[in-house]
Amino acid sequence: MVASNLSKSFGSKTIFAGVSFDIEDGVWAIIGPNGSGKTTLLRIMAGLLKASSGAMEWFDKEKKHERFQLPGRIAMCSPDLGLYKEMTVFENARFFADLARVPVPDFVAWGLSGHIGKRYHELSAGLKQRAKLMTAFAVARDVILLDEPEQHLDAEGKAILDNMVSSFGGPVVIATNNPWKEWRKIAQF
């Protein structure tokens, strides 16, 4: 994933300008205060939003991809993106796994095996976050983009997330306003 001189504006308000990077395997962090454009940058990286100027390129083993080819290659988990409220945890997982043509995720590994029959809207905030993270990790083949991933997670959820981030086989980009010491151990700045 390569960005060259990205900028994003909404009307006359410039969110960010002059952003360039070359992301390879490993864990990467985007750290900044609320309103600094972290989520907007992740959305551009996911192909969900176009930059106002600059270039964003996606590569898979030297093969360039276009934005329309990204679903199933890049997954994003963000506070403002949720699962289907009326579907159960299992139904949501199966739905997104079927779309990505991947196996249903491991509910036990995410500590969700006792909740697979519950509707998403019935879960606590922490369990909703686990379900969203589980789904993102299940469907991503190449890159995972995580926006405030520890939001609402308890100690067990944070440990599970840390393990999944460390064991993912491609780039993981974490956007946060809190540069946790745990992420600093594994994140490249």
N, C-alpha and C positions, 0 to 999 in steps of 0.2 A: 504494500500500500504506500503510494508516494503522493505527497501533496506539494505543490509548487505555488507559493505566493497567494494562498487562499485568502479571500475576504468575504464577509457576509454583511449585508446591510438590509434592514427592514425600513423602507421609506428613506428618510434622511438620517436615520440612526445607524451608525456603523457599529456592529457587534464585535468584530475583530478584523484585522488586516495584516497581511504579510506573513501568514502562517505557512511554514514549510516543514516537511518531515519525510522520513523514509523509514517505515516500520517493518521490521523483520520479526522473526520468532522471538518469543519472550514476553515478559509482562511490562507494559508501558503505562505511565500515569500522566494524566492531564490534571493539574492542580490549579485551582483558582477559586475566588470567592463567588458567592451567589450572583448570578446575572453577568458573569464574565464571558459567557458564550460556550461553555463546555458542552452542554447538551446540543446546542446548535452545531458545533463541530462534529460531535458524534453522529448526528443525523446526516451530515454531509458525508462522513466516512462510510455510513451505512447505505448511502445512495438514496436516502429518503428525502433529501433536500439538496437543491443545487446551490453551489457557491455563487456569489455575485460576480466574482472574478477569480482568476487563477485556475489551476488544473488539479484534478483529483484522479489518480489512476489506480486501478486495482489489478494485481498480478497474482497468478497462481503458477508457480514454477516457470516463470518467464513468459507465460501467456497472459496477455492483457484481456481484461473483461470490461464490458460496458455496463452501465448502471442497471439495465434491465436483466442482466445475467446474475445479479448479486443474490436474490433470494435463495436461501439454502446454502450459500457460501459464507455469508456474514449474518450473525445473529446479534440483536441488541436487546438489552434489558435496561429499562429506564423507569423511573417512578411514574411517569405519565403514560406508560404503555402497560396495559393489563391483559389478562386472559378473559375469556368469555364468562361473564358473571353467573349465568344460569347453568353452565356446563359444570360437571364434576371435575375434580383434579384429573382423574383418569381420562375423561372425555376430552378435555383440553389437551392433555399430553398426546393422546392418540391422534387427535385432529392435526396438530402441528407436526407430529412425526410422520403421519401419512402424507401431508403436503410436501415435506422435505424428503420423503422416501427413505426414512431411517427407522430403526427400531424404537419402540416405546422406551422412554428413559427408565432408569433404575430408581424406583420410588424409595427403596430401602436406603440407598446411598445418600439420599437427600433428607432422610428422616420423615418421609411423607407416607409410608406404607399404611399407617393407621388413618389416613385422611383421604384416600383415593376416591371414596364414595361421596365425599362432601362437595357441595357446590362451591365454586370459587368464592362467591360473595359471603359464604358462611365462615370462611377461614379468618383467623387472626391476621393482623398486618404482617407479622413475621412469617407465618406459613404462606401467605400470598406471595411474599418476596421469594421464599424458597421455591414455590411452584413456578414462578416466572424465571428464576435463575435456572432451575432444572430444565425447563423447556428450551431456554436459550442454549445451554450447553449441549442438549440432545440434538438440536437441529443444525448447529454451526459445524460446517466442514472445515472452514479455513480460519475465520477470525471471529472473536467475540468482543463486543463493545459493551462495557458495563458502566452505567451511569449511577453513581452513589450506590454501589452494590451491597454495602453492609446496612443500608437503611432498614430498620425494624428487626434486624436479626439478633437473636440471643447468642450466647457464647457458643453453643453447639452449632448453630447456623453459620456463624463466622468461621468456625473450624472446618465445617464441611466446604464452605465456599473457598477457603484458603487451599484446601486439598485439591479441589476441582480446578482452580486457577493454576496451581503448580503442575498439575498433571495434564493440562490441555496441550495438544500437540501443535498449536499454532499461536499466532499473536493474540494476546489479551490486552485490551486497552481499557484502563480504569479511569473514569472521570470522577473527581471528588473535590470537595472544598475542605476536606480534612486529611492532611497528609499523615495518615496513621503510620506509626513506626513499623507495624506488621507489613504494610505494603512497601515501605521503604526498603525492606530487606530483599524484596524480589523485583521491585519496579525499576525500570531503566528510565532515567530522566534526560 
